[in-house]
Each structure stands twice: as structure tokens, then as C-alpha cells.
Amino acid sequence: MSQNSDKHPHKIFNDLLGKEGVIENFDYFLSDETKRMKLTSIDKNNLEKFLDVILNVVGGTEKVGDIDDNNPNVQVDLFVPKLPSVPITSASMKHTYIIKQPTTTARGLYGDFSASLERKDEQTPWLYSRSTIGYGYKASVQTNFDAEDFNKLGLKFVEKFFLSDLETGKQKLDFTPLHDYKSFASSGWNSYSYAFYKFTTIKNSVPLTVVLGVEKDKYNEQETTPKNWFIVYVKRD
């Protein structure tokens, strides 16, 4: 983490680095040249593991310090304010994994998923997380989830609604502790979603709301759970 620690756990990300401290002999699993990419079983397995970590952090089952010390895939960065008197209220987590090791004739391949975390102060738990799939790349990522994938994560489907429902006030779900539903609908990446699927779960006796956003070109009226989503919000209730 960004704060000092006596522990120096092995991190998968470091396995990608060469002598100069930059990534060598590995390509990233996304590129702007790729128009559409379907997650493989390796990608999905790592995404599900990371989603479980996010749920555990927001639910209070795991601490970010313990994750950073013990999980080789996940790096945690606390955003430390310049003034010592100002509490640390935001952080990020990145899950890195190797898909294919390099050989003497071919470069390796790696992937990662990241999430942001927010809380009120250092005495309160993490309240909220957001993770976007394929952030910053032109590639259209197909997550290829089914009902069983959500069941494995312990997520129970509640309802589906649309961005237009937030804009009109028909749906008044506040996704985050930072924005109410009205300002949420028009802010940043949130407005890229056409439909939203709300789930609930319980971690460490703490109820959580989980909402997944789906872009219009991936929306399927017949789906009861989102097959191809691109953003997920986790909120401590």
C-alpha cells in the first residue's frame, strides 16, 4: 500500500517487470485494435475472485491491509492527502494475473481488473466500490456471465431498471454515498449504461447492494441477469 509496511509480499504484478522496473515480454489482454473481446475462462475466474474480494472489503469481512499483505494478485493503494490531519477516505485495488507466460519465441499475456473504494473517514468501514471493465480501451468486452456465476458470488437478483428511470425519478436508488440518483444519472461513466440490474447479498451480517450496468448495444430484453455488463457498483447499506 501507499503507507509504509514492514511486509513485502510477493505480487504477480512484479513478475511482469524487467530489470528497469517496467513491464517486459508481456502484452496486455486488451488493446485499441481489438473491437470485441470475450472473456476466457481464465479471465472470468480472475474477475469472479476479484469481485469476491470487493464484496468482502465493503462487507467488512476482509481488511485492505490484510489483502495487500496476503493476496499475491491484488495491490492496494491508499490515496494519502498531503495534510496529515486529513483522513484517508479513498483507495484503489488492482487484481493482476498472468494468462500466458512468455517463451523464447512469443511474448506472454496478462490481464487486470481494478476498483475504487470510498469511505467517510478512517474510523468507518469502506462504504462503496466501483469497478469498470475495459476502462480506457475501445475494445468492447463481453463478460459472458450467467445465473450460476452470480449464484457463486452469493448475489440475489432483485430488479432491473433503466437509466431513464433514474432521470425521471421513477427509480430513486442512490448507488453511492457520493451522489444521489439524480446527479448519478448524468455523471461520468454512469451515463454509459442503458440498463441496470440490482442484486443484494450479505457479508459478515452486513447487507450490500450490488448494481451492474449494461450498455445499450449489449442489452437483451430476454435476459433475467446481465450476460455482458461493463460496470459494477457495490454499496454498504
N, C-alpha and C positions, 0 to 999 in steps of 0.2 A: 504493500500500500504506500501511499504518499507520505504517511507518517513513519518514523523510524521504528524498526523491528529488529530484534536480535536473531530472528529466524530468517533463513534464506532457503525456502523450499524450492524444489525443482519445478520449473514451469515449462510446459510444452512449447510456449512461445519462444523460449530461449534456444530450443532445439532447431529453430529456423534460422538462427543468426550465424553469420560468419565471423571471422576474426575482427572485422571492422565494426561489429555491432549492428549490422543491417541484415535484412533477410537475403539469403543467398541460396541458389539452387532450388527454390520453391516458387511456384506460381500460385496466385490466389484463385479460389474456385469460382469467382465472379469476374467478369470483365465487361467493358462497354461494347465489345464486339459481339457478345452473346446476347441475342434478342430475348430468348426464353430459356430458362433453366429449371429443370425438375429436380428437387432434392433427392439424392440417392438414399439408400437405407442407412449408410454411414452418416450422412448429413442429418437425416431425421432423428437418428438415435442420439446424436450430439445435441440437436435442438431440444429434444424432449428432456435430456439431462439438464440442460441449462434452464429450461422453463421450470423444472422442479426446484432448482436452486433459487430462482427468483421467488417462487411461491413460499419456499422455506424462509427466505430472508424477510419478506413482507409479513409473513405469518409469525415470525419470531422464533422459528424452530432452529435456525442457524444464524450465527453472527458473521458479519462480513470479515472480521479479523480471522476467525477460525477457517473460513473458506479460503482466504488468501494464504493462510499458513499450510493448509492441508489438501486443497484441491489443486492438482497439477495443471488442470485445464483452465482454471479461472484466475484472472488477475483483477484485483480490486484497486481502484484509485479514488481516494477521498479528495474532494476539492477543498483545500485548506485556504480560508480567507487570509488576506495579508495581515489583518489585525488579530492578535491572539485572543482578544476578548470576544470576537465574533465566532459563534458556534459553527461547526461543520454540519451543513444541512443537505448536502448533495454529494453523490458519488456515482461511479460507473463500474460496471463489471463486464469483462470480456472473456468469453469462452473460446479458446483456440484449440484446434485439433488437426492432426495430420491425416490426410486422406491417402496419400501415396508417398512413400519415401523416394528420394532421388536415386538414380543409378548412374553408372558410368556413361550411359548414353541418353538418359532422359531426366528432365527436371522433376522434382517432386510436386505435390499439390497439397494445399492446406486450406482450411476454412475457419471462419469465426462468426460468432454472434455476440452482440453487445446489448446492454441495457442500462438505463439511467435509474437512479434511486433518489427519493426525496423524503425529508422528514422535517419536523418543526424545529427541533433543537437536539442536542446530544443526550438529553435525558429521556427523549421519547423514541419509540421504535420507528423503523422505516415505514412510511405510510403508503408509498406509491412507487410503482416502477413502470417504465415504458420501454418496449423493445421493437425495433423496426427491422424487418428482413430485407436485405439488399439495399440498405440506406446508402445513397450517394452513387449508385450504379444504375445504368439504363436497363440492365437485364431485368426481365420480368420473371420473378422467382415463383415457382409452383411448390408450395409446401406439401401438398398431397396428403393431407390429414384425413382420417376417417373417424367414425364414432369411437372405435376402440382406442385410438390414440388419446382422445380426450378422457376416456374412462381410465386409462393407465395413469393419467395425471390427477385423477380424482375430481375432475371437473363435471359439474351437473348443469346441463343446459336449462336456461330459464326463459329467454325470449330473444326474438330478432326484431330490430328496428332499423330505421334509415337515417342518414344524415339530415334529410329534410324534416324528420320528426323532431330533431333537436332544434332546427332552425325555426320551426313553427311553435315549439313548446309542447307538442303532443307527447314527447318523451322528455323527461326532466332529470335524467340521470347525470349526476356530477361525477365524471370519471376520475377526477384528480382533486387533491386538496389545493391546487393552484388556480384552477379556473372553474367557474360554474358552467352549466351545459350550454348557455348562450355564447359565451366567449370561446368556449372549447370548439364549437362547431366551425368557427372561422379562423382558427389559429393553426399555423404551421402545417405539419403533416396530417393533422386530424381531418382536414377538409378533403384529403385524397380518398378517404373511404366513402363508399356508396352505401354499404350496409354494415350493421354491427350485430354481433352475436354475444349475448350476455350469458355468462356462466357464474356459478358460485362454487366455493369449496371451503373447507375448514382445515386450518393448520394450527396445531398447538392450542386448540379450543378457540382460535380466532377466526371469525368469518371473513372471507375475502370475496371481492367482486372481480371477475376477470372478463374483460371485453376484448373481442377480436374484430379488427376492421378488415373489410374486403373491398377491393377496388371494383369499379363498375364492370370492367371487362372480364372479371373473374367471378362475378356474382351469378349464382344459379338458383333460380326460384324454387327448384325441386329439392335442394339440399336442406336437411334439417340441422346440420352442423357445417361450418365452413371448410371446404376442402382446401382452398388456396387463399390463405389470408396473408396480410403483409405487415400488420402491426398488432401488438397485444398490450393491453393496459391491465395492471394488477393494482388493486386498491384495498387497503386495510379498512374494514367497516367499523 
